[in-house]
Amino acid sequence: MRRPSAWETIDHTDIIDDFPTLSEEDIGAFQLKCAPSYAAEKAGINDLTAAVPYSIQRCRSFPNLIRALTHSAHSQRRSYYPTIQLSSDGFLG
């Protein structure tokens, strides 16, 4: 029998109002400059003004934890799930 996943896929509209605005200081100048190209590559499109299909997951046990599958910039075989812990004070990393 298959165990249920600890993560559920959610729509970005479920968290957009609670997601903090991040500054360049929060995430770094390099990551900020790379973000549009990362998003375009992930979505497979160049027009980022339209809705971008990006799967976001929320932890069932701890709803303030979210993650998104991201592929390595250097190796197609390597994938990561960067996880963000949201709080009323912003994000915790």
GROMACS elastic network, one bead per residue, 0.5 to 0.9 nm:
[ bonds ]
;  ai    aj funct       b0    kb
    2     5     6  0.89145   500
    3     6     6  0.89356   500
    4     7     6  0.86076   500
    5     8     6  0.71237   500
    5    59     6  0.89419   500
    5    60     6  0.83292   500
    6    58     6  0.84907   500
    6    59     6  0.58165   500
    6    60     6  0.55178   500
    6    61     6  0.70068   500
    7    57     6  0.58683   500
    7    58     6  0.54429   500
    7    60     6  0.55817   500
    7    61     6  0.83955   500
    7    66     6  0.86087   500
    7    67     6  0.88321   500
    8    56     6  0.83951   500
    8    57     6  0.52576   500
    8    58     6  0.54050   500
    8    59     6  0.64380   500
    8    60     6  0.65675   500
    9    55     6  0.66990   500
    9    56     6  0.57529   500
    9    58     6  0.64241   500
   10    13     6  0.83051   500
   10    14     6  0.68043   500
   10    15     6  0.85976   500
   10    55     6  0.74260   500
   10    56     6  0.57641   500
   10    57     6  0.55963   500
   10    58     6  0.66472   500
   11    14     6  0.56076   500
   11    15     6  0.77977   500
   11    54     6  0.89299   500
   11    55     6  0.76782   500
   11    56     6  0.68481   500
   11    57     6  0.84356   500
   12    15     6  0.56674   500
   12    16     6  0.59275   500
   12    54     6  0.84378   500
   12    55     6  0.82887   500
   12    56     6  0.68088   500
   13    16     6  0.51854   500
   13    17     6  0.75215   500
   14    17     6  0.77024   500
   14    18     6  0.85438   500
   15    18     6  0.53904   500
   15    19     6  0.60137   500
   16    19     6  0.51679   500
   16    20     6  0.84316   500
   17    20     6  0.81277   500
   18    86     6  0.81392   500
   18    87     6  0.86945   500
   18    88     6  0.81364   500
   18    90     6  0.87408   500
   19    22     6  0.88963   500
   19    86     6  0.72592   500
   19    87     6  0.89379   500
   19    90     6  0.75355   500
   19    91     6  0.79812   500
   20    86     6  0.80979   500
   20    87     6  0.88907   500
   20    88     6  0.87825   500
   20    89     6  0.84551   500
   20    90     6  0.53080   500
   20    91     6  0.67216   500
   21    90     6  0.80802   500
   22    25     6  0.79921   500
   22    26     6  0.58571   500
   22    27     6  0.70338   500
   22    90     6  0.85986   500
   22    91     6  0.86515   500
   23    26     6  0.50931   500
   23    27     6  0.66839   500
   23    28     6  0.81186   500
   23    32     6  0.89179   500
   24    27     6  0.54815   500
   24    28     6  0.50933   500
   24    29     6  0.55485   500
   24    30     6  0.89058   500
   24    31     6  0.85561   500
   24    32     6  0.66530   500
   25    28     6  0.54233   500
   25    29     6  0.74039   500
   27    30     6  0.83646   500
   27    31     6  0.64328   500
   27    32     6  0.68735   500
   28    31     6  0.55715   500
   28    32     6  0.62874   500
   28    33     6  0.88256   500
   29    32     6  0.50895   500
   29    33     6  0.62102   500
   29    34     6  0.86661   500
   30    33     6  0.52298   500
   30    34     6  0.62373   500
   30    35     6  0.86541   500
   31    34     6  0.50388   500
   31    35     6  0.59540   500
   32    35     6  0.52644   500
   32    36     6  0.80330   500
   33    36     6  0.71321   500
   33    37     6  0.83296   500
   34    37     6  0.56059   500
   34    38     6  0.61849   500
   34    39     6  0.87164   500
   35    38     6  0.50769   500
   35    39     6  0.60744   500
   35    40     6  0.85457   500
   36    39     6  0.51655   500
   36    40     6  0.60930   500
   36    41     6  0.85601   500
   36    48     6  0.76690   500
   37    40     6  0.50187   500
   37    41     6  0.60237   500
   37    42     6  0.84781   500
   37    46     6  0.83423   500
   38    41     6  0.51765   500
   38    42     6  0.61045   500
   38    43     6  0.85587   500
   38    73     6  0.85795   500
   39    42     6  0.50908   500
   39    43     6  0.60397   500
   39    44     6  0.83025   500
   39    45     6  0.85398   500
   39    46     6  0.88061   500
   39    48     6  0.77160   500
   39    52     6  0.80419   500
   39    54     6  0.85768   500
   40    43     6  0.51687   500
   40    44     6  0.57320   500
   40    45     6  0.52370   500
   40    46     6  0.53172   500
   40    47     6  0.74645   500
   40    48     6  0.66737   500
   40    52     6  0.83832   500
   41    44     6  0.50272   500
   41    45     6  0.67890   500
   41    46     6  0.79200   500
   42    45     6  0.80226   500
   42    52     6  0.88360   500
   42    53     6  0.85428   500
   42    54     6  0.75496   500
   42    70     6  0.78730   500
   42    71     6  0.82844   500
   43    46     6  0.82101   500
   43    48     6  0.86989   500
   43    52     6  0.59619   500
   43    53     6  0.60514   500
   43    54     6  0.68263   500
   45    48     6  0.72946   500
   45    52     6  0.82749   500
   46    49     6  0.89731   500
   47    50     6  0.63507   500
   47    52     6  0.87834   500
   48    51     6  0.71644   500
   48    52     6  0.67453   500
   49    52     6  0.83030   500
   54    68     6  0.77753   500
   54    69     6  0.86617   500
   55    67     6  0.87538   500
   55    68     6  0.61504   500
   55    69     6  0.72723   500
   56    66     6  0.69182   500
   56    67     6  0.58992   500
   56    69     6  0.77234   500
   57    65     6  0.84648   500
   57    66     6  0.55006   500
   57    67     6  0.52792   500
   57    68     6  0.61622   500
   57    69     6  0.87176   500
   58    61     6  0.88959   500
   58    62     6  0.79000   500
   58    63     6  0.59067   500
   58    64     6  0.74006   500
   58    65     6  0.58446   500
   58    67     6  0.65575   500
   59    62     6  0.52640   500
   59    63     6  0.52590   500
   59    64     6  0.74114   500
   59    65     6  0.55958   500
   59    66     6  0.63264   500
   59    67     6  0.82684   500
   60    63     6  0.58381   500
   60    65     6  0.87469   500
   61    65     6  0.88798   500
   62    65     6  0.58538   500
   62    66     6  0.89348   500
   63    66     6  0.74467   500
   63    85     6  0.89394   500
   63    86     6  0.88585   500
   64    84     6  0.81135   500
   64    85     6  0.56165   500
   64    86     6  0.51065   500
   64    87     6  0.69041   500
   65    83     6  0.66644   500
   65    84     6  0.56831   500
   65    86     6  0.63566   500
   66    82     6  0.84712   500
   66    83     6  0.56326   500
   66    84     6  0.53772   500
   66    85     6  0.65669   500
   66    86     6  0.78687   500
   67    81     6  0.58366   500
   67    82     6  0.55879   500
   67    84     6  0.62263   500
   67    85     6  0.89124   500
   68    80     6  0.82090   500
   68    81     6  0.55152   500
   68    82     6  0.62668   500
   68    83     6  0.71852   500
   69    79     6  0.69204   500
   69    80     6  0.59092   500
   69    82     6  0.72159   500
   70    73     6  0.89739   500
   70    78     6  0.88855   500
   70    79     6  0.57315   500
   70    80     6  0.51841   500
   70    81     6  0.60543   500
   70    82     6  0.73322   500
   71    74     6  0.85878   500
   71    75     6  0.76819   500
   71    76     6  0.65311   500
   71    77     6  0.78737   500
   71    78     6  0.60920   500
   71    80     6  0.60608   500
   71    81     6  0.86357   500
   72    75     6  0.53408   500
   72    76     6  0.62577   500
   72    77     6  0.77494   500
   72    78     6  0.55199   500
   72    79     6  0.57097   500
   72    80     6  0.71059   500
   73    76     6  0.75405   500
   73    78     6  0.88642   500
   74    78     6  0.83250   500
   75    78     6  0.56204   500
   75    79     6  0.84487   500
   76    79     6  0.75988   500
   83    93     6  0.74840   500
   84    91     6  0.68260   500
   84    92     6  0.68578   500
   84    93     6  0.53470   500
   85    90     6  0.87953   500
   85    91     6  0.57793   500
   85    92     6  0.53157   500
   85    93     6  0.60431   500
   86    89     6  0.80582   500
   86    90     6  0.61290   500
   86    92     6  0.62296   500
   86    93     6  0.81713   500
   87    90     6  0.52588   500
   87    91     6  0.57021   500
   87    92     6  0.70198   500
   88    91     6  0.80307   500
   89    92     6  0.84595   500
